[in-house]
Amino acid sequence: MNAAASTQSPTTLEEWAARDDDKVGEFVNGVVVEGEMASFVHEVVVAWLIRMFGNWAASRGALVASSTLKLGVSRNRGRMADVVVFFRRGKVEARGLVTVPPDVAVEVVSPDPKDQKRDRIDKLAEYAAFGIRYYWLVYPELRSIEVLELGSDRRYVHALGLTEGAVSVTGCDGLEVDLDALWREVERAEHEEV
């Protein structure tokens, strides 16, 4: 989501969560910040990740959700990660604002510097404070994934860097990410006509 333009006058986190319009954006310090226009490659990567996590989660009782899920990461911040995964834990709100941190949050990082800053700096600090255990940063242009793990000091440490092959992932027992298959999908999205 690009922090390019705010679309509403100041509001509350709860009012933001109750909105159901198409251009909901994220909530930052009392202002709804308009989201980026996601690219085809971005959406193909998100869909691929949801299928991968969904197949893995089905036999484990975990739940996977996508980018319209509203996370109340603090009293003045509401975020929407590209993909989130909840392992078996307490009840998550069925509707409205989710205040239970997911176990995994994934952001597909766009090439725009503002978007990179938001995902690498702003959301990194917010997700850590919120208590999201694993934060994945997926870089389609670089053909790489960073997996960050939350330490006891509420700071992320680099747990894994992925670029190729089929790799087992820290924190998701039994999950193997086939990076070569993901990057082939990205190549198709970049170069084939649909």
MIDOSE-1310 file (N, C-alpha, C; in nm, 2 decimals, decimal comma, always signed):
residues 194
mnaa	+0,08/-0,12/+0,00/+0,00/+0,00/+0,00/+0,09/+0,12/+0,00; +0,06/+0,21/-0,09/+0,14/+0,33/-0,10/+0,09/+0,44/-0,01; +0,18/+0,50/+0,06/+0,13/+0,61/+0,15/+0,13/+0,74/+0,07; +0,09/+0,74/-0,05/+0,09/+0,85/-0,14/-0,01/+0,96/-0,10
astq	-0,13/+0,92/-0,08/-0,24/+1,02/-0,06/-0,33/+0,98/+0,05; -0,37/+1,07/+0,13/-0,48/+1,04/+0,23/-0,61/+1,07/+0,17; -0,71/+0,99/+0,20/-0,84/+1,01/+0,13/-0,95/+1,06/+0,22; -0,93/+1,06/+0,35/-1,03/+1,10/+0,44/-0,98/+1,19/+0,55
sptt	-1,07/+1,27/+0,61/-1,03/+1,34/+0,73/-1,00/+1,25/+0,84; -0,93/+1,29/+0,95/-0,90/+1,20/+1,06/-1,02/+1,12/+1,11; -1,00/+1,00/+1,15/-1,10/+0,91/+1,20/-1,04/+0,83/+1,31; -1,11/+0,73/+1,36/-1,06/+0,64/+1,46/-1,03/+0,51/+1,40
leew	-0,95/+0,43/+1,47/-0,92/+0,29/+1,42/-1,05/+0,21/+1,40; -1,14/+0,22/+1,49/-1,27/+0,15/+1,48/-1,35/+0,19/+1,36; -1,35/+0,33/+1,33/-1,42/+0,38/+1,22/-1,36/+0,32/+1,09; -1,23/+0,32/+1,09/-1,15/+0,27/+0,97/-1,19/+0,12/+0,95
aard	-1,19/+0,05/+1,06/-1,22/-0,10/+1,05/-1,37/-0,12/+1,00; -1,46/-0,03/+1,03/-1,60/-0,05/+0,99/-1,62/-0,01/+0,85; -1,53/+0,06/+0,78/-1,54/+0,10/+0,64/-1,55/-0,02/+0,55; -1,63/-0,02/+0,45/-1,63/-0,13/+0,36/-1,62/-0,09/+0,21
ddkv	-1,57/+0,03/+0,19/-1,56/+0,08/+0,05/-1,44/+0,02/-0,01; -1,43/+0,03/-0,15/-1,33/-0,04/-0,22/-1,19/+0,02/-0,20; -1,18/+0,15/-0,17/-1,05/+0,22/-0,15/-1,02/+0,24/+0,00; -1,02/+0,13/+0,08/-1,02/+0,15/+0,22/-0,88/+0,20/+0,27
gefv	-0,77/+0,16/+0,21/-0,64/+0,21/+0,25/-0,61/+0,16/+0,39; -0,49/+0,20/+0,44/-0,45/+0,17/+0,58/-0,47/+0,29/+0,67; -0,47/+0,27/+0,80/-0,50/+0,37/+0,90/-0,36/+0,41/+0,96; -0,32/+0,54/+0,95/-0,20/+0,58/+1,00/-0,22/+0,71/+1,07
ngvv	-0,21/+0,71/+1,21/-0,22/+0,83/+1,29/-0,34/+0,92/+1,26; -0,46/+0,85/+1,26/-0,58/+0,92/+1,24/-0,62/+0,95/+1,10; -0,55/+0,91/+1,00/-0,57/+0,93/+0,86/-0,58/+0,80/+0,78; -0,67/+0,79/+0,69/-0,68/+0,68/+0,60/-0,59/+0,71/+0,49
vege	-0,49/+0,62/+0,47/-0,38/+0,64/+0,36/-0,42/+0,55/+0,25; -0,43/+0,61/+0,13/-0,47/+0,54/+0,01/-0,37/+0,43/-0,02; -0,41/+0,32/-0,07/-0,33/+0,21/-0,10/-0,27/+0,22/-0,24; -0,16/+0,14/-0,27/-0,10/+0,14/-0,40/-0,19/+0,06/-0,49
masf	-0,18/+0,09/-0,62/-0,24/+0,01/-0,72/-0,15/-0,11/-0,75; -0,20/-0,23/-0,70/-0,12/-0,35/-0,71/-0,10/-0,39/-0,85; +0,03/-0,43/-0,88/+0,06/-0,48/-1,02/+0,01/-0,62/-1,04; +0,01/-0,66/-1,16/-0,03/-0,80/-1,20/+0,07/-0,90/-1,13
vhev	+0,20/-0,87/-1,14/+0,30/-0,96/-1,08/+0,27/-0,97/-0,92; +0,24/-0,86/-0,86/+0,22/-0,85/-0,72/+0,10/-0,95/-0,68; -0,01/-0,94/-0,76/-0,13/-1,02/-0,73/-0,10/-1,17/-0,76; -0,02/-1,20/-0,87/+0,01/-1,34/-0,90/+0,09/-1,40/-0,78
vvaw	+0,19/-1,32/-0,73/+0,27/-1,37/-0,61/+0,18/-1,39/-0,49; +0,09/-1,30/-0,46/+0,00/-1,31/-0,35/-0,09/-1,44/-0,37; -0,14/-1,46/-0,48/-0,23/-1,58/-0,51/-0,15/-1,71/-0,49; -0,02/-1,71/-0,54/+0,06/-1,83/-0,53/+0,09/-1,86/-0,38
lirm	+0,12/-1,75/-0,31/+0,15/-1,77/-0,16/+0,03/-1,82/-0,09; -0,09/-1,77/-0,12/-0,21/-1,81/-0,05/-0,24/-1,96/-0,08; -0,22/-2,00/-0,21/-0,23/-2,15/-0,24/-0,13/-2,23/-0,16; -0,01/-2,19/-0,16/+0,10/-2,26/-0,09/+0,06/-2,27/+0,06
fgnw	+0,04/-2,16/+0,13/+0,00/-2,16/+0,27/-0,13/-2,23/+0,29; -0,22/-2,22/+0,21/-0,35/-2,28/+0,23/-0,34/-2,44/+0,22; -0,26/-2,49/+0,13/-0,24/-2,63/+0,12/-0,17/-2,68/+0,25; -0,07/-2,61/+0,29/+0,00/-2,65/+0,41/-0,09/-2,64/+0,54
aasr	-0,17/-2,53/+0,55/-0,25/-2,50/+0,66/-0,37/-2,60/+0,68; -0,42/-2,65/+0,57/-0,54/-2,73/+0,57/-0,53/-2,85/+0,67; -0,42/-2,92/+0,68/-0,41/-3,04/+0,76/-0,36/-3,00/+0,90; -0,33/-2,87/+0,93/-0,28/-2,83/+1,06/-0,37/-2,74/+1,14
galv	-0,49/-2,72/+1,09/-0,59/-2,64/+1,16/-0,55/-2,49/+1,16; -0,46/-2,45/+1,08/-0,42/-2,31/+1,06/-0,52/-2,24/+0,96; -0,52/-2,11/+0,97/-0,61/-2,03/+0,88/-0,52/-1,93/+0,80; -0,56/-1,91/+0,68/-0,49/-1,82/+0,59/-0,58/-1,71/+0,54
asst	-0,54/-1,58/+0,54/-0,63/-1,47/+0,50/-0,55/-1,38/+0,41; -0,62/-1,30/+0,33/-0,55/-1,21/+0,24/-0,56/-1,06/+0,28; -0,53/-0,98/+0,18/-0,50/-0,84/+0,21/-0,61/-0,75/+0,25; -0,73/-0,79/+0,25/-0,84/-0,70/+0,30/-0,86/-0,72/+0,45
lklg	-0,79/-0,81/+0,52/-0,81/-0,83/+0,66/-0,75/-0,71/+0,73; -0,82/-0,65/+0,82/-0,78/-0,53/+0,89/-0,72/-0,56/+1,02; -0,59/-0,54/+1,04/-0,52/-0,56/+1,16/-0,50/-0,44/+1,24; -0,55/-0,44/+1,36/-0,53/-0,32/+1,45/-0,39/-0,34/+1,52
vsrn	-0,29/-0,29/+1,46/-0,15/-0,32/+1,51/-0,12/-0,23/+1,63; -0,19/-0,12/+1,65/-0,17/-0,03/+1,76/-0,30/+0,06/+1,77; -0,31/+0,15/+1,87/-0,42/+0,23/+1,88/-0,43/+0,33/+1,76; -0,32/+0,36/+1,70/-0,32/+0,46/+1,59/-0,27/+0,41/+1,46
rgrm	-0,27/+0,28/+1,45/-0,23/+0,22/+1,32/-0,31/+0,09/+1,29; -0,36/+0,09/+1,17/-0,43/-0,02/+1,11/-0,37/-0,06/+0,98; -0,33/-0,19/+0,97/-0,26/-0,24/+0,85/-0,33/-0,35/+0,79; -0,30/-0,38/+0,66/-0,35/-0,49/+0,59/-0,23/-0,56/+0,52
advv	-0,18/-0,67/+0,57/-0,07/-0,74/+0,51/-0,13/-0,81/+0,38; -0,04/-0,85/+0,29/-0,08/-0,92/+0,17/-0,13/-1,06/+0,20; -0,07/-1,13/+0,29/-0,11/-1,26/+0,34/-0,08/-1,27/+0,48; -0,17/-1,33/+0,56/-0,15/-1,36/+0,70/-0,19/-1,51/+0,73
vffr	-0,12/-1,57/+0,82/-0,14/-1,70/+0,86/-0,16/-1,71/+1,02; -0,27/-1,77/+1,06/-0,29/-1,79/+1,20/-0,28/-1,94/+1,23; -0,18/-1,97/+1,32/-0,17/-2,11/+1,37/-0,28/-2,13/+1,47; -0,29/-2,25/+1,52/-0,40/-2,28/+1,62/-0,38/-2,20/+1,74
rgkv	-0,47/-2,12/+1,77/-0,46/-2,03/+1,89/-0,60/-1,99/+1,93; -0,60/-1,88/+2,00/-0,73/-1,82/+2,05/-0,81/-1,77/+1,93; -0,93/-1,73/+1,97/-1,03/-1,69/+1,87/-0,99/-1,55/+1,81; -1,00/-1,55/+1,67/-0,98/-1,43/+1,60/-1,12/-1,37/+1,57
earg	-1,13/-1,24/+1,57/-1,26/-1,17/+1,54/-1,31/-1,21/+1,40; -1,44/-1,26/+1,40/-1,49/-1,30/+1,27/-1,52/-1,19/+1,17; -1,55/-1,07/+1,23/-1,58/-0,95/+1,15/-1,51/-0,83/+1,21; -1,48/-0,73/+1,13/-1,42/-0,61/+1,18/-1,27/-0,62/+1,21
lvtv	-1,23/-0,54/+1,30/-1,09/-0,52/+1,33/-1,03/-0,65/+1,40; -0,92/-0,69/+1,35/-0,85/-0,81/+1,41/-0,74/-0,75/+1,50; -0,75/-0,79/+1,63/-0,65/-0,74/+1,73/-0,56/-0,85/+1,78; -0,58/-0,98/+1,73/-0,49/-1,09/+1,76/-0,39/-1,09/+1,65
ppdv	-0,26/-1,09/+1,69/-0,16/-1,09/+1,59/-0,15/-1,22/+1,52; -0,14/-1,22/+1,38/-0,12/-1,35/+1,31/+0,02/-1,40/+1,35; +0,04/-1,53/+1,32/+0,17/-1,59/+1,34/+0,27/-1,55/+1,23; +0,21/-1,53/+1,11/+0,29/-1,50/+0,99/+0,22/-1,38/+0,92
avev	+0,30/-1,28/+0,88/+0,25/-1,17/+0,79/+0,35/-1,17/+0,68; +0,29/-1,16/+0,56/+0,37/-1,15/+0,44/+0,34/-1,02/+0,36; +0,45/-0,95/+0,32/+0,43/-0,84/+0,23/+0,51/-0,86/+0,10; +0,44/-0,84/-0,01/+0,51/-0,85/-0,14/+0,56/-0,71/-0,17
vspd	+0,69/-0,69/-0,17/+0,74/-0,56/-0,18/+0,75/-0,51/-0,32; +0,69/-0,39/-0,34/+0,69/-0,33/-0,47/+0,82/-0,25/-0,50; +0,85/-0,22/-0,62/+0,98/-0,15/-0,65/+0,98/-0,01/-0,61; +0,86/+0,05/-0,59/+0,85/+0,19/-0,55/+0,92/+0,22/-0,42
pkdq	+1,01/+0,32/-0,41/+1,08/+0,35/-0,28/+0,99/+0,37/-0,16; +0,88/+0,44/-0,18/+0,78/+0,47/-0,07/+0,72/+0,34/-0,02; +0,69/+0,25/-0,11/+0,64/+0,12/-0,07/+0,74/+0,04/+0,00; +0,86/+0,04/-0,04/+0,97/-0,03/+0,02/+1,00/+0,02/+0,16
krdr	+1,00/+0,16/+0,18/+1,01/+0,21/+0,31/+0,90/+0,17/+0,40; +0,78/+0,17/+0,36/+0,67/+0,13/+0,44/+0,68/-0,01/+0,48; +0,71/-0,10/+0,39/+0,72/-0,25/+0,43/+0,85/-0,28/+0,51; +0,96/-0,22/+0,47/+1,09/-0,25/+0,54/+1,12/-0,17/+0,67
idkl	+1,06/-0,06/+0,68/+1,08/+0,02/+0,80/+0,96/+0,04/+0,89; +0,85/+0,10/+0,84/+0,73/+0,12/+0,91/+0,66/+0,00/+0,96; +0,63/-0,09/+0,87/+0,55/-0,21/+0,91/+0,64/-0,31/+0,99; +0,77/-0,31/+0,96/+0,86/-0,39/+1,04/+0,85/-0,36/+1,18
aeya	+0,86/-0,23/+1,22/+0,85/-0,19/+1,36/+0,71/-0,21/+1,42; +0,61/-0,18/+1,34/+0,47/-0,20/+1,38/+0,43/-0,35/+1,41; +0,47/-0,43/+1,31/+0,44/-0,58/+1,32/+0,52/-0,64/+1,44; +0,64/-0,59/+1,47/+0,72/-0,64/+1,58/+0,65/-0,60/+1,71
afgi	+0,61/-0,48/+1,72/+0,54/-0,43/+1,85/+0,41/-0,50/+1,87; +0,34/-0,53/+1,76/+0,21/-0,60/+1,76/+0,23/-0,75/+1,81; +0,34/-0,81/+1,77/+0,37/-0,94/+1,82/+0,36/-1,05/+1,71; +0,37/-1,01/+1,58/+0,37/-1,10/+1,47/+0,50/-1,18/+1,47
ryyw	+0,49/-1,31/+1,49/+0,61/-1,39/+1,51/+0,71/-1,40/+1,39; +0,65/-1,41/+1,27/+0,73/-1,42/+1,15/+0,68/-1,32/+1,05; +0,78/-1,25/+0,99/+0,75/-1,15/+0,89/+0,82/-1,18/+0,77; +0,75/-1,21/+0,66/+0,81/-1,24/+0,53/+0,81/-1,12/+0,44
lvyp	+0,92/-1,09/+0,38/+0,93/-0,99/+0,28/+0,96/-1,06/+0,15; +0,87/-1,05/+0,05/+0,89/-1,11/-0,08/+0,93/-1,01/-0,18; +1,04/-1,03/-0,25/+1,08/-0,93/-0,35/+1,08/-1,00/-0,49; +0,97/-0,98/-0,56/+0,96/-1,05/-0,70/+1,07/-1,00/-0,79
elrs	+1,11/-0,87/-0,79/+1,21/-0,82/-0,88/+1,35/-0,88/-0,85; +1,38/-0,90/-0,72/+1,51/-0,96/-0,68/+1,51/-1,11/-0,67; +1,38/-1,17/-0,69/+1,37/-1,32/-0,68/+1,42/-1,37/-0,55; +1,37/-1,30/-0,44/+1,42/-1,34/-0,31/+1,31/-1,32/-0,20
ievl	+1,32/-1,40/-0,09/+1,23/-1,39/+0,02/+1,32/-1,38/+0,15; +1,28/-1,28/+0,23/+1,35/-1,27/+0,36/+1,24/-1,32/+0,47; +1,28/-1,41/+0,56/+1,20/-1,45/+0,67/+1,26/-1,39/+0,80; +1,19/-1,30/+0,86/+1,23/-1,24/+0,99/+1,16/-1,31/+1,10
elgs	+1,23/-1,33/+1,21/+1,16/-1,39/+1,33/+1,17/-1,30/+1,45; +1,06/-1,29/+1,52/+1,05/-1,20/+1,64/+1,13/-1,26/+1,75; +1,22/-1,18/+1,81/+1,29/-1,22/+1,93/+1,22/-1,18/+2,05; +1,27/-1,23/+2,17/+1,21/-1,20/+2,30/+1,22/-1,05/+2,33
drry	+1,31/-0,98/+2,26/+1,31/-0,83/+2,28/+1,22/-0,75/+2,19; +1,13/-0,82/+2,12/+1,03/-0,76/+2,03/+1,10/-0,69/+1,91; +1,21/-0,75/+1,87/+1,28/-0,71/+1,75/+1,30/-0,82/+1,65; +1,29/-0,79/+1,53/+1,31/-0,90/+1,43/+1,45/-0,93/+1,40
vhal	+1,48/-1,06/+1,39/+1,62/-1,10/+1,34/+1,60/-1,18/+1,21; +1,70/-1,17/+1,13/+1,70/-1,24/+1,00/+1,71/-1,39/+1,03; +1,60/-1,46/+0,99/+1,60/-1,61/+1,02/+1,64/-1,69/+0,89; +1,60/-1,63/+0,78/+1,62/-1,71/+0,65/+1,62/-1,62/+0,53
glte	+1,71/-1,64/+0,44/+1,71/-1,57/+0,31/+1,69/-1,68/+0,20; +1,59/-1,66/+0,12/+1,56/-1,77/+0,02/+1,57/-1,71/-0,12; +1,63/-1,78/-0,21/+1,64/-1,74/-0,35/+1,60/-1,84/-0,45; +1,64/-1,97/-0,42/+1,61/-2,08/-0,52/+1,60/-2,21/-0,45
gavs	+1,54/-2,31/-0,53/+1,53/-2,44/-0,48/+1,40/-2,46/-0,40; +1,39/-2,57/-0,34/+1,28/-2,60/-0,25/+1,33/-2,60/-0,11; +1,28/-2,51/-0,02/+1,34/-2,48/+0,11/+1,24/-2,50/+0,22; +1,27/-2,57/+0,33/+1,19/-2,57/+0,45/+1,20/-2,44/+0,52
vtgc	+1,09/-2,39/+0,57/+1,08/-2,26/+0,63/+1,08/-2,26/+0,78; +1,16/-2,18/+0,84/+1,16/-2,16/+0,99/+1,02/-2,12/+1,04; +0,97/-2,19/+1,14/+0,85/-2,16/+1,21/+0,73/-2,22/+1,15; +0,74/-2,28/+1,03/+0,62/-2,35/+0,97/+0,66/-2,49/+0,94
dgle	+0,65/-2,57/+1,05/+0,69/-2,71/+1,03/+0,62/-2,78/+0,92; +0,70/-2,84/+0,83/+0,65/-2,92/+0,72/+0,62/-2,83/+0,59; +0,64/-2,70/+0,60/+0,62/-2,62/+0,49/+0,75/-2,61/+0,41; +0,74/-2,64/+0,28/+0,85/-2,63/+0,19/+0,81/-2,53/+0,08
vdld	+0,89/-2,43/+0,06/+0,86/-2,33/-0,04/+0,94/-2,37/-0,17; +0,87/-2,39/-0,28/+0,94/-2,42/-0,40/+0,96/-2,28/-0,48; +1,08/-2,22/-0,45/+1,11/-2,09/-0,50/+1,12/-2,09/-0,65; +1,17/-2,20/-0,71/+1,18/-2,21/-0,85/+1,04/-2,20/-0,92
alwr	+0,95/-2,27/-0,86/+0,81/-2,26/-0,91/+0,75/-2,12/-0,90; +0,78/-2,06/-0,79/+0,73/-1,92/-0,77/+0,79/-1,83/-0,87; +0,92/-1,84/-0,89/+0,98/-1,74/-0,98/+0,94/-1,77/-1,13; +0,91/-1,90/-1,16/+0,86/-1,93/-1,29/+0,72/-1,86/-1,31
ever	+0,64/-1,86/-1,20/+0,51/-1,79/-1,21/+0,53/-1,64/-1,23; +0,63/-1,59/-1,16/+0,66/-1,44/-1,18/+0,70/-1,42/-1,32; +0,79/-1,50/-1,38/+0,83/-1,49/-1,52/+0,71/-1,49/-1,61; +0,62/-1,58/-1,59/+0,50/-1,58/-1,67/+0,42/-1,46/-1,66
aehe	+0,40/-1,41/-1,54/+0,33/-1,28/-1,52/+0,39/-1,16/-1,58; +0,53/-1,16/-1,59/+0,60/-1,05/-1,64/+0,60/-1,05/-1,80; +0,60/-1,17/-1,86/+0,62/-1,18/-2,00/+0,51/-1,24/-2,09; +0,42/-1,31/-2,03/+0,32/-1,37/-2,11/+0,19/-1,29/-2,12
ev	+0,12/-1,30/-2,23/+0,00/-1,23/-2,25/-0,11/-1,32/-2,18; -0,21/-1,26/-2,13/-0,32/-1,33/-2,07/-0,45/-1,30/-2,14
